[in-house]
Amino acid sequence: MKAKDIEKKFDEGEDITKYLEISKAGRPEQEQKRVNVDFPLWMIQKLDREAKRLGVPRQSIIKIWVADRLEKAS
């Protein structure tokens, strides 16, 4: 089936999961790699306060802020 046909079915509200190979799904350029970063205690405390205020984990705040800065730099 062509992509445009699947898009049409999706737009019409049809369940298209039977046309997808979920086991082969991926997110381009989203491969994860773990890094360790040491922060001073005062930074951790501020990160934790902001994360709590937003209701998200500390790691999410760090990822969002770093991504935002990298986008502005390029």
PLY file of the C-alpha trace (Angstrom):
ply
format ascii 1.0
element vertex 74
property float x
property float y
property float z
element edge 73
property int vertex1
property int vertex2
end_header
0.00 0.00 0.00
1.29 3.46 -0.83
1.91 6.07 1.84
-0.74 8.40 0.41
-3.35 5.62 0.72
-2.39 5.02 4.34
-2.52 8.77 5.02
-6.01 8.93 3.51
-7.23 6.08 5.71
-5.67 7.75 8.76
-7.28 11.10 7.91
-10.63 9.32 7.61
-10.19 7.95 11.13
-9.46 4.34 10.17
-7.15 2.25 12.34
-4.00 1.92 10.23
-1.89 -0.15 12.65
-2.47 -3.28 10.59
-0.50 -1.62 7.76
2.51 -0.75 9.91
5.52 -2.86 10.89
5.80 -1.61 14.47
8.75 -3.89 15.25
10.83 -1.98 12.69
9.76 1.48 13.83
12.47 3.89 14.90
13.17 7.52 15.54
15.83 8.88 13.20
18.66 10.70 14.97
17.15 9.82 18.35
19.53 7.06 19.42
20.30 7.45 23.11
23.77 7.60 24.64
24.31 7.96 28.36
26.60 10.72 29.64
27.61 11.67 33.15
27.71 15.30 34.17
28.68 16.61 37.58
26.68 19.63 38.79
27.22 21.71 41.91
24.62 21.09 44.61
23.00 24.51 44.16
22.29 23.68 40.49
20.74 20.34 41.39
18.51 22.04 43.95
17.33 24.63 41.43
16.81 21.96 38.77
14.76 19.91 41.22
12.60 22.90 42.16
11.91 23.69 38.52
11.21 20.04 37.70
8.79 19.80 40.62
7.06 23.02 39.56
6.55 21.62 36.05
5.78 18.09 37.24
8.54 16.44 35.23
11.75 14.57 36.08
15.03 16.48 36.47
16.41 14.75 33.38
13.61 16.20 31.26
14.46 19.76 32.30
18.12 19.21 31.48
17.33 17.70 28.05
14.92 20.48 27.12
17.26 23.27 28.22
20.30 21.76 26.48
18.32 21.14 23.28
17.02 24.72 23.34
20.52 26.11 23.75
21.93 23.91 20.96
19.17 25.02 18.58
19.93 28.67 19.31
23.66 28.08 18.79
23.26 26.58 15.32
0 1
1 2
2 3
3 4
4 5
5 6
6 7
7 8
8 9
9 10
10 11
11 12
12 13
13 14
14 15
15 16
16 17
17 18
18 19
19 20
20 21
21 22
22 23
23 24
24 25
25 26
26 27
27 28
28 29
29 30
30 31
31 32
32 33
33 34
34 35
35 36
36 37
37 38
38 39
39 40
40 41
41 42
42 43
43 44
44 45
45 46
46 47
47 48
48 49
49 50
50 51
51 52
52 53
53 54
54 55
55 56
56 57
57 58
58 59
59 60
60 61
61 62
62 63
63 64
64 65
65 66
66 67
67 68
68 69
69 70
70 71
71 72
72 73
